[in-house]
Amino acid sequence: MTGAGNTSRSASVPQGYDVLVLGEVLVEIHAETALRDAAGGTPARVSFSGDALNAAAAAVAAGARTALLAVVGDDELSVPLLARAAELGVDVSHVRRSPRPNGAYLLCADTEGDRAFVYWRTGSAGSTLSVEHVESWRELLTGSKALITSGITGALSPSSREAVLLAARTVHEAGGHLSYDPNFRSRLTSRGEARTLLARIAPLAGLLKTSCPADALALVGTDDPAEAAARYRALGARTVAVTAGADRLLLDDGTEAAYLPVPVNPDPVDATGAGDCFTGTATARLALGDTLADAVAHAMAAASLSVSGRGGTGRIPDFTETAALAAAHRAHLRGTGPARTGPART
């Protein structure tokens, strides 16, 4: 896979976006202490995040013309929420409104990718996402090079699940690229429902980014990254990227499965959103014509840099910085090469 869209398709839709991101944006409340130690008077700050906004911001930083397809509330926080997205360079002109509150979540600094967040999502504006919204965005979807969406979006409500599937099919049938992160959340959905959604969407995915053991154990029943990648590919995903801890990633493109070392961040602050940064960067670079190897190298570098910030959009690295780190990391590894999990598959 060398790109996300073909030349004739892009030329026929000159105003199309490089990347569209379908999903949820959230009000982010960042506590200054571990959540289990929170007490009256614990300091906290408000920001804005959600996997869709995190990925969209990363795609913009990687050079892609990017729009957010989401539903936000009509409360007072919608104004700064959309302002923050626009500040990050994301086109929010297609965002829809709902007379519901925006979803929110509480978190604390996390350097290890811990998923101990507290969410308030029931009845949120984001959960009203529906096939009617997707139909209103059909021209955008058929004219874009790539779409990013996730299992979180599909788990928000039955209508959101159908919206994710319709959007994925629309882009796929139009010749575009789909990036999908299952992002299993046990507080949002059951394993059975998540596996059903995965089985329907994997055959449409050009890139499936997932974690191991968290996602892999729940969705494909293994804590081995290579086996997890093989099982996701058996479901139909063309390329699978499995994060296996903070320092390595398993990439399986159907010809080989290789462990790739991630550039080390010497000063980690918070890993929140690092996976979304990876997906947004990789998808953007594929849409802009990078090879898979280059797109993934850039994505790993961007994700590593992002860990120096707090919250999902606290540190979105400029592509110049990302490219420099990717190049330095490759130079450091030159002559050794990644460790392979086994012989190439045909």
JOCORFEN-V326013 format. One record per run of one state. SS is the DSSP state (2 for helix, 1 for strand, 0 for the rest). FROM is the first residue (numbers start at 1). LEN is the number of residues. If there is no record, write none. Layout:
ss: [SS | SS]
from: [FROM | FROM]
len: [LEN | LEN]
This chain:
ss: [0 | 2 | 0 | 1 | 0 | 1 | 0 | 2 | 0 | 1 | 0 | 2 | 0 | 1 | 0 | 1 | 0 | 2 | 0 | 1 | 0 | 1 | 0 | 1 | 0 | 1 | 0 | 2 | 0 | 2 | 0 | 2 | 0 | 1 | 2 | 0 | 2 | 0 | 1 | 0 | 2 | 0 | 1 | 0 | 2 | 0 | 2 | 0 | 1 | 0 | 1 | 0 | 1 | 0 | 2 | 0 | 2 | 0 | 2 | 0 | 1 | 0]
from: [1 | 7 | 13 | 19 | 23 | 26 | 32 | 35 | 38 | 44 | 50 | 51 | 62 | 66 | 70 | 71 | 73 | 77 | 88 | 91 | 92 | 96 | 98 | 104 | 109 | 118 | 121 | 126 | 129 | 131 | 137 | 138 | 144 | 146 | 151 | 156 | 158 | 174 | 177 | 182 | 191 | 205 | 207 | 212 | 214 | 221 | 225 | 235 | 239 | 244 | 248 | 253 | 257 | 262 | 274 | 288 | 292 | 307 | 319 | 334 | 339 | 341]
len: [6 | 6 | 6 | 4 | 3 | 6 | 3 | 3 | 6 | 6 | 1 | 11 | 4 | 4 | 1 | 2 | 4 | 11 | 3 | 1 | 4 | 2 | 6 | 5 | 9 | 3 | 5 | 3 | 2 | 6 | 1 | 6 | 2 | 5 | 5 | 2 | 16 | 3 | 5 | 9 | 14 | 2 | 5 | 2 | 7 | 4 | 10 | 4 | 5 | 4 | 5 | 4 | 5 | 12 | 14 | 4 | 15 | 12 | 15 | 5 | 2 | 6]
